[in-house]
């Protein structure tokens, strides 16, 4: 009985380890893509116009919006 229990525990641990390896591979892949994006952004920054850099066409009126009428 002890051998069966140990075998079951080892099998469960092996399955968990396989899942963790898959998650690690996915994380590494995602990190590689994010690092590439960060480097691309750092190389080509965009200047976002501030409130004093707008044009007359950029003026928007702010007000209440009634929904459902």
VOVODO-47039 format. One record per residue (C-alpha): residue number from 0; residue in three letters; z negated, x negated, y. Coordinates in steps of 0.1 Angstrom, whole numbers, m for minus. Layout:
BEGIN
i:aa:z:x:y
NUM:ala:Z:X:Y
...
This chain:
BEGIN
i:aa:z:x:y
0:unk:0:0:0
1:unk:m8:m28:24
2:unk:26:m43:18
3:unk:43:m10:26
4:unk:23:m7:58
5:unk:32:m42:68
6:unk:69:m37:60
7:unk:69:m5:82
8:unk:52:m24:110
9:unk:76:m53:108
10:unk:106:m29:107
11:unk:92:m10:138
12:unk:87:m43:157
13:unk:122:m54:148
14:unk:136:m22:160
15:unk:116:m24:193
16:unk:128:m61:197
17:unk:164:m50:193
18:unk:159:m23:220
19:unk:143:m48:243
20:unk:171:m73:239
21:unk:196:m46:248
22:unk:177:m36:279
23:unk:175:m73:289
24:unk:212:m77:285
25:unk:218:m45:307
26:unk:194:m58:333
27:unk:211:m92:334
28:unk:245:m75:339
29:unk:232:m53:367
30:unk:215:m83:384
31:unk:247:m102:383
32:unk:266:m73:400
33:unk:239:m69:426
34:unk:238:m106:433
35:unk:276:m106:438
36:unk:273:m77:462
37:unk:245:m94:482
38:unk:265:m126:485
39:unk:296:m107:496
40:unk:276:m88:522
41:unk:261:m121:535
42:unk:296:m136:538
43:unk:311:m107:556
44:unk:285:m89:577
45:unk:296:m58:596
46:unk:283:m52:631
47:unk:271:m16:634
48:unk:275:m4:670
49:unk:242:3:687
50:unk:236:32:711
51:unk:249:12:741
52:unk:281:2:724
53:unk:295:36:717
54:unk:324:53:734
55:unk:327:87:750
56:unk:342:100:718
57:unk:310:91:699
58:unk:288:116:717
59:unk:275:143:695
60:unk:254:173:705
61:unk:222:178:686
62:unk:210:214:680
63:unk:197:239:654
64:unk:219:250:626
65:unk:214:285:612
66:unk:221:288:575
67:unk:231:320:559
68:unk:243:339:590
